């Protein structure tokens, strides 16, 4: 219990995250000492500030967003296998962004981000339309999200079959998750903070909702409105993460389960710790993707899966 008490404090997780961030900045095809990090010359300044730090910040924002989205969707649908991609919104972003790559269109990273974000929002609105009948029905969300995901998977497979060799490589990197090119999005950071602040004000209601809609209603919670808010926040966070870095699996699936085992089931602890744990997990995975076969860089989704599969198999005995 004493260990759980300490792990419930966000500053403890910052003590884990900051050393990993420094390690990530120092490791790569060119190894740097701590002295070089804090007193960089012209070359190391470019490596740290233009390449490694933006990528590390991407990992922190995407990892935190996916972990928070996973926590919310698992609460809403009451399914331990639920993850942010259950809503099918990743397919909307993937279809739009991969179409741009396949057509060879020259667009900026910011434009590509907003194209993917727009596609995922359209998919979100479609799932919402199909699942909302006076209130959000979690079972409808699950069914419609899965069907939408299969539909978009067919569209993506069709595009891959038409693409040439170089386009296929770029598209496959994106599909497996890639943090190497996009700059950190200030919009994503603002949205993550906004969602956290709003959800933290509803932490008691989320605790009641986790015990079931009927129980939440009897306890005075407006379950329909809270479910709608949870759905929209999950969709927005997932849309931003997918548009920024592609489809990165297992972050939103395993991190909420790990955090529940470590800090308990109260959302006032779950919300901040899930964000920090998701950021930490994806930062570690991305550091491995950059350094393990350096100078070759691998998609980060490979490492989240390699770590996530055995971890989930262990967790499945406890959840």
N, C-alpha and C positions, 0 to 999 in steps of 0.2 A: 504493500500500500504506500510505503514511503517513496518507492521508486516511481509509482504512478503519480504521486503528489508532485514530484519534481518535474516529471515529463509533461505535466499539465501547464507548465509555465512556458510561454512562447520564447522568452529570452534564452532558455536552455537550448531550444532548437536553432536559434540564431548562433549559438556557440558551436553547433555542428556545421551550420551552413557556411559561415564566414571562412573557416579554414579550408573547406572543400572548394570554395570560390577562389581563394589564393592559390591552392594547389592546381586548380583548373587553368588559371592564368599563367602559371609557371611551366606547365607541361605542354608538349607538342613536338613538332618536328625540330623546333629550336627550344631547348630547355633554358629556363631563366631562373636565376637566383632571386631571393626576396629582395636583395639589395638592388638588383636590376629592375624589379617591379616598381619600387618606390623612387628610384633615381634613374629613370630610363634615358638612354641616349636616343638618337634619331631613329635608329633601326628598331630597337626594342619598343619605343613609343608607338610606332606603327603597328607592330605585332600585337601589343597588348590592347591599345585603345581603339584600333580600327578593325581588328580581327577577333581576338579572343574575348574581350570584355562584351562586345555586342552579342556574340554567340552565347556567352554565359548568361547574360541578362535575358536573352530569348528563352533559354532553358528554364530559368527561374519563373518567368511569367507564364510560359506554356505549361510547365509542370504544376504550378500553383493553380492555374485555371482549370486544368483537367481534373486534378484531385478534388477541388471544390465542387465541380460539376458532377463528378462521380458520387460524392457524398450526398448531394441533393437528389440525384435521380434514384439512388438506392433507397433513400428515405421515402420518396414519392411512390415508387412502384412496389416496394417491399420485396425486392428480389435481389439476393446476394450476388447474382451473376450480372446485374445491370451495370453498365458503364456509360459514359457520355455519348458514345456512338450509337446507343440504342435508339435514339431519336431519329436516326437516319440523316441528320443534318450534315454529317461529314461527306456523304455522297454528293450533296448539292455543291459544296465547295470544291470537291475533287473533280466533278464533271466540268465545272466552269473553268477551273484553272488548268486542267489537263487539255481542254479544248484549245485554250490560248497557246499552250506549248506545242500541241500537235499542228496547229495552223502556222506556227513559226512567227507569230505576231511579236513585234518588238514593243514591250511595255515595261515601265519601271516596276521595281519591287513593290512600291506603294500601290500602283494601279493593280498589280496582280493580287495583292492582299485584298483590296476592296472588291475585286471581281469575285474572288472566292467567298468573301464575307457576304456579298449580295446573293450568291448562289445558295449558300447555307441558310440565309434568312428566308429565301423563297421556299426551301424545303421545310423549314420550321413552320411557316404559315400554312403550308399544306397539311402537315401533321396536326397542327392545332385545329384547322378546319375540320379534319376527319375525326378528331378525338374530343372535340368540345361540343357538348349537348346540354347547354345550361351550366355545365361545370366540367372540369377536366376529369376524364375517367382514366385512371392509371392503367387498367387492363387494355383499354383502347390505345393508349399511348404506346404500350409495349408492342401490340400487334401491328399497328400502323407503322411504327418506327422500323420494325424488322422487315416488313414488306417493302417499305421505301428503300431500305438498305440493299435488299436484293435487286430491286429495280435499278438503282444507281450502279450497283456492281455490274449489271449487264451492260449498261451504257459505257462504263469505264472499260470493260473487256472489249467492247466493240471498237472503241477508240484505240486501244492498244494494238488490236489486230490490224489497224490501218496505218499506224505510225511506222516511221523508218527507224533504223538502228539507233542513231544518236537521240532521237526523240524518245524512244522507248527507255533508254537509260535515264534520261532526265525525269521521265514520268514515273519510273519505278522508284527512283530515289525519293521523289515527292510522296509516293504512296506509302513508302516505308518510314517516312518521317525524316526531315532534313532541316537542320538549324543553321546551316552554313552560310546562307546568302541573305536572308531577310534581316533588315535592321529591327531592333526592338521597337515595338509600337507603343507610343505614349497612350493611344486610345485604349489599348489592351490593359495597360497598367491602371488607368483611371477607372475602367469598367470593373476590374478585379477589386479594387479598393471600395468602389461604390457598392458592389454586391456584398462584400464582406460587412461593411458598416450596416447596411440595411438588414442583412440576415442576422447579425449579432443582436439587433434590437428585437428580433423575433425568435431568439434561441429557445425560450420556454415553450412557445407555440410549436416549434419544430420538434422538441422533445415529446410533446403530446401527440403530434402527427405521426411520429415514428411508431407509436403504439396502436395506430389504426385510425381511420377517418371517423368511425363511429365514436370511439373514445374521445377523440379531439373535439368533436361537436358537443358531446355531453359535458366537456370541460370548458365550454365557452369559446372555443377557437372557431373562427370562420374558415373551415377546412377547404372549401371550394376556392376561396380567394387566395389562400396560402398555397394550394396546389398550383394554381395558375401562375403565381409569382415564382414558385420553384421551377416550373416548366420553362418559363421565359428566361430566367437566369441561367438555367442549365443550357438552353439552346444558344444564348448569347455567348456564354463563356466557351462552349464547345466550338461555335462558329469562328470566334476569334482565334482560338488555338489552332484549328485545322487550317484556316486561311493563312496563318503565320508559318506553320511548320509541317503541314501535311498530317497524315494519320499516324499518330504515335499511340500504340496500344499499351494496355495494362496499367498505365498511370492512374486513370480514373477507376479502375477495377480493384486493384490490390491496396492502394494507399488508404482509402477509407477503412477497410477491414483492419489493416495494421494499426491505424491510429485508434480505432475503437478498442482493440486489445490492450493498447498501451495507456490510454488516458481515460477510458470509460465511454459512456454513451451520452453524456451531457453535451449539447451542441455549443455551449459557451466555451468549451474546451476543444471540441471537434473542429469547429470552423477555422480558428487560426492555425491549429496544429496540422490540419489536413493541407492547408495552403503551403506551409513551410516544409512539411514532409514531402509533398509532391515536387516542390522546387528542388529539394535536396536530392531526391531520387533521380529526377531527370538530369540534373547537373552532373551527378556521378556517371549516369549512363552515357551522356554526351562526351564527358571527358574520356571515357573508355573508347567511344567511337572515334575520337580524334587521335588518340595516342597509341592504342593497342597495336595497330599495324602501320604506324606513322612511317612515311608521309602519306600513305593511303588513308583516306577518310571514309568511314562506313556510315550508312544511315543509322541514326540513333534508335529507330524502331527495332532494329535487330537486337540491340542490347536490352531494351526494356522488355522484350519478349523472352530473351535468354535468362534474364533475372526474374521476370514476372512469373513464368510458368512454374518453376520449382517452388517459388515463394507461395504462389496460390495453392499448389498441391499441399503444402504444409498447413496453410491457413484453413484449407477446406476441412481439416480434422477438428478445427476449433470453432468454426462459425456455423 
